[in-house]
Amino acid sequence: MSSTAASSPDTSASSAHGEMPVQSGQVDRIQFIGWVAMVVGMFLAILDIQIVASSLENIQAGLSASPDEIGWVQTSYLIAEVVMIPLSGFLSRLMSTRWLFVISAIGFTVMSIASAFAWSIESMIWCRALQGFLGGAMIPTVFATTYIIFPPEKRNTASVMIGLIATMAPTVGPTLGGFLTQSLSWHWLFLINVIPGVLIATVVGMTLRIDKGDRSLLKGFDLKGLIAMAVFLGSLEYVLDEGPKDDWFDETAIVYGTIVCVIAGIYFFWRMFRYDKPIVDLKSFADRNFTMGCVFSFTLGIGLYGSVYIMPLMLGRIRGYDSLEIGIVMAVTGISQFLCAPIAGKMTAKYPPRVVLGIGLIMFAIGLAMHGFNTSEVSFNELIFPQIVRGAALMFCMLPVTNLALGTLPPEKIKNASGLYNLMRNLGGAMGMAGINTLLDKRIDYHFSHLAEHINPASTAFKQYLATIMARYSDMGIADPHAAAMKFIVNLVTREASMISFNDVYLAMAATFFIAFLLLPLARPARQTSAGGGGH
């Protein structure tokens, strides 16, 4: 944007940090084109978290991997991305937002090609880790750029597009992944990124000039802080991802991972508050609205990634749907998000963020709670309305949360704060899925033991039901109708116990959003500030 913007209280601060001041009421057309390309890049980075979710079995077969190994195709990407997101603030100040994004997009594209041509599960894991690390910078830089190039009165419109992309990508990921795998092959889960990645890097490199790098930041570079952050976040993501699979602390690796996480975490936080030039500036948490925005972003991560995770799991286990059928069901949420985005944008511009966010949190809680009373015969028609409510709620949450967290910070803190804000959403998703898996396993065991009490040979009703099933199998010519009938009954009990457990998980997630709603008074009403503030 033009550097001839009218003087404002934020202009000197922006210039001092190499950022071009916002010209009130105007958005440079060239910069806008670059920003749109960045948003598409963010979509690809978020999409790649979920696009392989519905095709892991195909990748496992293609690479001759074991069930334990294939999970690392997801885990390696998430661990690496979680490390890069908070680091992106420092890197954008060091090399400029433009060049950080270009390098990130190119690295993401190259690693997408490498993942498509992986020759073993080990090579796939390394390529996915590098893909997540290099591509992780594309997400927070979009949020930071929005608050640099858009004047306060136009940020809501930009936030609508960002919010729609950030919430649509996880929703359409499993659907798109299932379609590509069934129509072509699993290799296209990664090759689909190549052409868009090249175009994005080219457009951003040619158009986006919003700041300049500051090489002086290399002096006193906090290498120890970087290592501590990588170990802390990496081990945390590992424990959260692998813990539910290995019954948590019954597995030695989880115990060691937790110990490493705690030690690295303590040292990391000590280092960030004591070192003169920390790799991540945690002082943004002194702003109450930013802190509360991160809390709500964490909660939104639980709902966003948790609901996208549990719905396919439920439909696959209970109803036996394949990836394409699951994608059709989940498309309802995406359509609802798309249709409600303009409404959410107008409401965010007209009403205080706390009001719109309160509506969104309650709607999200209701949408989740409506899934808490499903039966094992649940159909597409019964799933439509809860998903419409949840899709609309996502937009009513995403837009005001971003404004609440970043809208009142000074320009020089936006880049670093954007990384922390996005990190909280990813951590919310990781912890949410860990909690979902743990709760689901515990509740299935509980409900199965409770329902199994009715499998009582002394019960007249049970004997009559068993006789009916045995007669059916006898008519089918089954050699051992009693064994077949007992297996059928056990499977039936398992299905019903699983269904009740899924309902419990949905209700627990709904309670989480209701608790978040009760925390709203802790956030201060956002104040309208000058070009750097952006409160609404």
C-alpha positions in Angstrom: 0.0 0.0 0.0 1.0 3.6 -0.4 3.4 4.9 2.2 1.9 8.3 1.9 -0.9 7.5 4.3 -2.1 10.3 6.5 -0.3 10.6 9.8 -1.9 8.7 12.6 -0.8 7.7 16.1 0.2 4.3 14.7 2.2 5.5 11.7 5.4 6.0 13.5 5.2 2.6 15.2 4.4 0.9 11.9 7.3 2.5 10.1 9.7 1.7 12.9 9.0 -1.9 12.4 9.2 -1.9 8.6 5.4 -2.0 8.1 3.6 0.2 5.7 0.9 2.3 7.4 -2.7 1.7 6.6 -4.3 4.5 4.5 -7.7 5.1 6.0 -10.6 3.8 3.9 -8.4 2.4 1.1 -6.9 -0.9 0.2 -4.3 -1.0 -2.5 -5.5 -3.2 -5.4 -2.1 -4.9 -6.0 -1.8 -5.7 -2.3 -5.3 -7.0 -2.3 -4.5 -9.5 -5.1 -1.5 -10.7 -3.1 -3.7 -11.1 0.0 -6.2 -13.2 -1.9 -3.4 -15.5 -3.0 -2.3 -15.8 0.6 -5.8 -16.8 1.7 -5.8 -19.5 -1.0 -2.5 -20.7 0.4 -3.9 -20.8 3.9 -6.7 -22.9 2.6 -4.2 -25.4 1.2 -2.3 -25.6 4.4 -5.4 -26.2 6.5 -6.9 -28.6 4.0 -3.8 -30.8 4.1 -4.4 -31.6 7.8 -7.7 -33.3 7.0 -7.5 -34.3 3.3 -5.6 -37.6 4.1 -7.9 -38.5 7.0 -10.4 -40.5 4.9 -7.7 -42.2 2.8 -5.2 -43.5 5.4 -6.0 -47.1 4.6 -5.2 -46.6 0.9 -1.9 -44.9 1.8 -1.1 -47.7 4.2 -1.7 -50.3 1.5 0.3 -48.4 -1.0 3.3 -48.0 1.2 3.0 -51.5 3.0 2.8 -49.7 6.4 1.5 -51.1 9.6 -1.5 -49.7 11.4 0.7 -48.1 14.0 3.0 -46.5 11.4 0.3 -45.0 9.2 -1.0 -42.7 11.9 2.3 -40.8 11.7 1.3 -39.5 8.3 -1.0 -37.2 10.2 1.0 -36.8 13.4 4.2 -35.8 11.7 2.5 -33.0 9.8 0.7 -31.7 12.9 3.8 -31.7 15.1 5.9 -29.8 12.5 3.1 -27.3 11.8 2.5 -26.6 15.5 6.2 -25.7 15.8 6.3 -23.3 12.8 3.1 -21.4 13.7 4.5 -19.5 16.7 7.9 -19.2 15.0 6.4 -17.4 12.0 6.1 -14.1 13.9 9.9 -13.9 14.3 10.6 -15.1 10.8 8.2 -12.5 9.2 10.0 -9.7 11.1 13.4 -11.2 10.0 12.8 -11.7 6.3 9.5 -9.8 5.7 6.0 -11.2 5.3 6.3 -11.5 1.5 9.4 -13.6 1.4 8.4 -15.8 4.4 5.1 -16.6 2.6 6.8 -17.2 -0.8 9.4 -19.6 0.8 6.6 -21.3 2.8 4.5 -21.8 -0.3 7.4 -23.1 -2.4 8.5 -25.5 0.3 5.0 -26.7 0.9 4.6 -27.4 -2.9 7.9 -29.2 -3.2 7.2 -31.4 -0.2 3.7 -32.1 -1.6 5.4 -33.6 -4.7 7.8 -35.5 -2.5 5.0 -36.9 -0.5 3.2 -38.1 -3.6 6.2 -40.0 -4.7 7.2 -41.4 -1.3 8.7 -44.9 -1.6 8.3 -46.0 2.0 6.4 -45.1 5.1 9.6 -43.6 6.6 10.1 -41.3 3.6 6.4 -40.3 3.7 6.6 -39.4 7.4 9.7 -37.2 6.8 8.1 -35.5 3.7 4.9 -34.8 5.6 6.8 -33.3 8.5 8.7 -31.0 6.2 5.5 -30.2 4.4 3.8 -29.2 7.7 6.8 -27.2 8.9 7.3 -25.2 5.7 3.6 -24.7 5.1 2.8 -23.8 8.7 3.8 -20.2 8.1 1.1 -19.6 5.6 -1.7 -19.7 8.2 -0.7 -17.0 10.7 0.8 -14.6 8.1 -2.6 -14.2 6.5 -4.2 -13.0 9.8 -1.3 -10.6 10.4 -1.4 -9.2 6.9 -5.2 -8.6 7.2 -4.6 -6.3 10.1 -1.8 -4.5 8.3 -3.3 -3.7 4.9 -7.0 -3.3 5.7 -8.3 -0.2 7.5 -10.5 -1.0 10.6 -13.7 -0.3 8.7 -13.0 -3.0 6.1 -11.5 -5.7 8.3 -14.9 -7.4 8.9 -15.3 -8.0 5.2 -11.8 -9.5 5.0 -12.4 -11.5 8.2 -15.5 -13.1 6.6 -13.4 -14.5 3.8 -10.7 -15.7 6.2 -13.2 -17.2 8.6 -15.0 -19.0 5.8 -11.7 -20.5 4.4 -10.4 -21.5 7.8 -13.5 -23.3 8.7 -14.4 -24.7 5.3 -11.0 -26.4 4.8 -11.3 -29.0 7.6 -15.0 -29.6 6.6 -14.3 -30.4 2.9 -11.0 -32.1 3.5 -12.3 -35.7 4.1 -14.8 -35.3 1.3 -12.3 -34.1 -1.2 -9.8 -36.7 -0.1 -12.3 -39.6 -0.4 -13.3 -38.4 -3.9 -9.7 -38.0 -5.2 -8.7 -41.4 -3.8 -11.7 -43.2 -5.3 -11.5 -41.4 -8.6 -7.8 -41.3 -9.2 -5.4 -42.5 -6.4 -4.1 -41.4 -3.0 -1.1 -39.7 -4.7 -3.4 -37.0 -5.9 -4.1 -36.0 -2.3 -0.7 -34.3 -2.6 -0.4 -33.5 -6.3 -3.5 -31.4 -6.1 -1.4 -28.8 -4.3 1.3 -28.4 -7.1 -0.3 -26.0 -9.6 -2.0 -23.8 -6.9 1.2 -23.7 -4.9 3.3 -22.4 -7.8 0.7 -19.8 -8.7 0.3 -18.6 -5.1 4.1 -18.2 -4.6 4.4 -16.3 -7.9 1.5 -13.9 -7.2 2.5 -13.2 -3.6 6.1 -12.6 -4.6 5.1 -10.1 -7.3 2.4 -8.2 -5.4 2.8 -8.2 -1.6 5.1 -5.5 -0.3 3.8 -4.5 3.1 7.0 -4.6 5.2 10.7 -5.1 5.1 12.8 -7.7 6.8 15.1 -6.7 9.7 18.3 -8.7 9.6 19.5 -7.2 12.8 17.2 -9.6 14.6 19.8 -12.3 13.9 22.0 -10.7 16.5 21.4 -12.4 19.8 19.1 -15.0 18.0 17.6 -17.2 20.7 18.6 -20.7 19.5 18.1 -22.3 22.9 14.6 -20.8 23.0 13.9 -22.2 19.5 15.0 -25.7 20.5 13.0 -25.6 23.7 9.9 -24.5 21.9 10.3 -27.2 19.3 10.8 -29.9 21.9 8.0 -28.6 24.1 5.3 -28.3 21.3 6.5 -31.4 19.4 6.4 -33.7 22.5 3.1 -32.2 23.5 1.5 -33.0 20.1 3.0 -36.5 20.3 1.6 -37.2 23.7 -1.9 -35.8 22.7 -2.0 -37.8 19.5 -0.6 -41.1 20.7 -1.8 -41.1 24.3 -5.4 -42.3 23.6 -4.1 -45.1 21.3 -1.8 -46.5 24.0 -4.0 -46.0 27.0 -2.0 -43.0 28.1 0.5 -43.7 30.9 0.3 -47.4 30.5 2.8 -47.0 27.6 6.4 -46.1 28.5 6.9 -43.9 25.5 4.0 -41.7 26.6 5.5 -41.3 30.1 8.8 -40.3 28.7 7.2 -38.0 26.2 5.2 -36.3 29.0 8.4 -35.8 31.1 10.2 -34.3 28.2 7.2 -32.0 27.5 7.1 -30.7 31.0 10.8 -30.1 31.4 11.0 -28.4 27.9 7.9 -26.4 28.7 9.2 -25.0 32.0 12.5 -24.1 30.4 10.7 -22.5 27.4 8.5 -20.2 29.4 11.3 -19.3 31.8 13.5 -18.4 28.7 10.8 -16.4 27.0 10.3 -14.1 30.1 14.0 -13.8 30.9 15.7 -13.4 27.6 16.1 -10.0 26.0 15.1 -11.1 22.5 12.8 -14.1 22.9 11.9 -16.2 19.9 8.2 -15.8 20.9 7.1 -12.6 22.7 4.5 -13.7 25.3 3.8 -10.1 26.4 0.8 -10.0 24.2 -1.0 -12.1 26.9 -0.9 -9.0 29.1 -3.8 -7.7 26.9 -6.9 -9.2 28.4 -8.8 -9.3 25.1 -6.0 -11.2 23.4 -5.8 -13.7 26.2 -9.6 -14.3 26.1 -9.5 -14.4 22.3 -6.9 -17.2 22.6 -9.2 -19.0 25.1 -12.1 -18.8 22.7 -9.8 -19.8 19.8 -8.8 -22.9 21.8 -12.5 -23.7 22.4 -13.2 -23.2 18.7 -10.4 -25.6 17.8 -12.1 -28.3 20.0 -15.4 -27.8 18.2 -14.0 -27.3 14.7 -11.6 -30.2 14.5 -13.4 -32.4 17.1 -16.7 -32.3 15.2 -15.0 -32.9 11.8 -13.2 -35.9 13.4 -16.1 -37.5 15.3 -18.8 -37.3 12.6 -17.0 -39.5 10.1 -16.0 -41.9 12.9 -19.7 -42.2 14.0 -21.1 -42.6 10.5 -18.4 -45.2 9.6 -18.7 -47.3 12.7 -22.4 -47.1 13.3 -23.9 -46.7 9.8 -21.1 -48.3 7.7 -20.8 -45.3 5.4 -17.9 -45.0 3.0 -15.8 -41.8 2.6 -17.9 -40.4 -0.2 -21.2 -41.0 1.7 -19.7 -39.3 4.8 -18.5 -36.4 2.6 -22.0 -35.9 1.3 -23.4 -35.8 4.8 -20.7 -33.3 6.0 -21.2 -31.1 3.0 -24.3 -29.7 4.8 -22.0 -27.9 7.3 -19.9 -26.4 4.6 -23.0 -25.1 2.7 -24.3 -23.6 5.9 -21.0 -21.9 6.6 -21.0 -20.4 3.1 -24.5 -19.1 3.3 -24.2 -17.6 6.8 -20.8 -15.9 6.2 -22.3 -12.6 4.9 -24.8 -12.5 7.7 -22.1 -13.1 10.3 -20.0 -10.4 8.7 -22.8 -7.8 8.8 -23.6 -8.7 12.4 -19.9 -8.5 13.4 -19.7 -5.0 11.9 -22.9 -3.8 13.5 -22.7 -5.4 17.0 -19.9 -5.7 19.6 -17.7 -8.8 19.2 -18.9 -10.2 22.6 -22.5 -10.1 21.5 -21.9 -12.0 18.2 -19.5 -14.4 19.8 -22.1 -15.2 22.5 -24.7 -16.0 19.9 -22.1 -18.2 18.1 -21.1 -20.1 21.2 -24.7 -20.8 22.2 -25.6 -21.9 18.7 -22.5 -24.2 18.6 -23.5 -25.7 21.9 -27.0 -26.3 20.7 -25.8 -27.8 17.4 -23.6 -30.3 19.2 -26.2 -31.1 21.9 -28.7 -31.9 19.1 -26.3 -34.7 18.1 -26.4 -36.0 21.7 -29.6 -37.9 21.2 -29.0 -39.8 18.0 -30.0 -43.5 17.6 -28.1 -46.2 15.7 -30.6 -45.8 12.9 -29.8 -42.0 12.5 -30.3 -40.9 8.9 -29.2 -38.1 6.6 -32.4 -36.2 7.2 -32.0 -36.3 11.0 -28.4 -34.9 10.7 -29.3 -31.9 8.5 -30.6 -29.4 11.0 -27.9 -29.9 13.7 -25.2 -29.4 11.0 -26.9 -26.3 9.7 -26.9 -24.8 13.2 -23.3 -25.8 13.7 -22.1 -24.5 10.4 -23.8 -21.1 11.0 -22.3 -21.1 14.5 -18.8 -21.5 13.2 -19.0 -18.2 11.3 -20.6 -16.4 14.2 -17.6 -17.6 16.4 -14.7 -17.2 14.0 -15.2 -13.6 13.0 -15.6 -11.9 16.4 -12.9 -14.1 18.0 -10.4 -12.8 15.5 -11.4 -9.2 16.1 -11.5 -9.7 19.8 -8.0 -11.2 19.9 -6.1 -9.1 17.4 -8.3 -6.0 17.0 -6.9 -3.9 19.8 -3.2 -4.8 19.6 -0.7 -2.3 18.3 0.7 -3.0 14.8 4.2 -4.1 16.0 2.6 -6.9 18.0 0.3 -8.3 15.3 2.7 -10.7 13.6 3.8 -12.4 16.8 0.3 -12.4 18.3 -1.2 -13.9 15.1 1.1 -16.9 15.5 0.1 -17.4 19.1 -3.6 -17.0 18.3 -3.5 -19.6 15.6 -1.4 -21.9 17.7 -4.2 -22.0 20.3 -6.7 -23.1 17.8 -4.5 -26.0 16.7 -3.7 -27.0 20.3 -7.5 -26.9 21.0 -8.0 -29.3 18.2 -5.2 -31.6 19.3 -6.4 -31.7 22.9 -10.0 -31.9 21.9 -9.4 -35.0 19.7 -7.3 -36.6 22.5 -10.1 -36.0 24.9 -12.7 -37.3 22.5 -10.8 -40.6 21.9 -10.2 -41.1 25.6 -13.8 -40.3 26.6 -15.2 -42.5 23.8 -13.1 -45.5 24.8 -14.1 -45.2 28.5 -17.8 -44.7 27.8 -17.9 -47.6 25.3 -16.5 -49.9 28.0 -19.0 -48.5 30.6 -22.1 -48.7 28.4 -21.1 -52.2 27.0 -20.8 -53.6 30.5 -24.1 -52.0 31.5 -26.0 -53.3 28.4 -24.3 -56.7 28.6 -26.1 -57.3 31.9 -29.2 -57.9 29.9 -27.5 -60.9 28.1 -28.7 -63.2 30.8 -29.5 -66.9 30.1 -31.9 -66.8 33.0 -33.9 -64.0 31.4 -37.1 -65.1 29.5 -36.9 -62.2 27.2 -33.3 -62.9 26.3 -34.0 -66.6 25.7 -36.9 -65.8 23.4 -34.8 -63.2 21.4 -31.9 -65.7 21.1 -34.3 -68.4 19.9 -35.6 -66.1 17.2 -32.2 -65.2 15.9 -31.1 -68.9 16.0 -34.1 -69.9 14.0 -33.3 -67.2 11.4 -29.7 -68.5 11.1 -30.9 -72.1 10.9 -33.1 -71.2 8.0 -30.1 -69.7 6.3 -28.2 -73.0 6.7 -25.6 -71.8 9.2 -23.7 -74.7 10.7 -23.7 -73.4 14.2 -26.7 -71.1 14.7 -26.1 -70.6 18.4 -22.6 -69.2 17.9 -23.8 -67.0 15.0 -26.7 -65.7 17.1 -24.5 -64.9 20.1 -22.0 -63.1 17.8 -24.9 -61.1 16.3 -26.1 -60.1 19.8 -22.6 -59.1 21.0 -22.2 -56.9 17.9 -25.6 -55.4 18.5 -24.7 -54.5 22.1 -21.4 -53.1 20.9 -23.1 -50.9 18.3 -25.6 -49.6 20.8 -22.9 -49.0 23.4 -20.9 -47.1 20.8 -23.9 -45.0 19.8 -24.6 -43.9 23.3 -20.9 -43.1 23.8 -20.9 -40.9 20.7 -23.9 -39.1 22.2 -22.0 -38.6 25.5 -19.0 -37.1 23.6 -21.3 -34.7 21.7 -22.9 -33.6 25.0 -19.5 -33.1 26.6 -18.4 -30.9 23.7 -21.6 -28.9 24.0 -20.9 -28.4 27.7 -17.4 -27.0 26.7 -18.9 -24.3 24.5 -21.5 -23.4 27.2 -18.7 -23.0 29.7 -16.9 -20.7 27.2 -20.1 -18.7 26.9 -20.0 -18.1 30.6 -16.5 -16.7 30.3 -17.5 -13.9 27.9 -17.9 -11.2 30.6 -14.1 -11.6 31.2 -13.5 -10.0 27.8 -13.6 -6.2 27.7 -15.8 -4.5 25.2 -13.5 -3.8 22.2 -12.8 -0.1 21.7 -12.6 1.6 18.3 -9.0 2.6 17.7 -6.9 4.2 15.0 -5.5 2.3 12.1 -3.4 0.1 14.1 -6.0 -1.0 16.6 -8.9 -2.2 14.7 -11.4 -2.6 17.5 -15.0 -2.8 16.7 
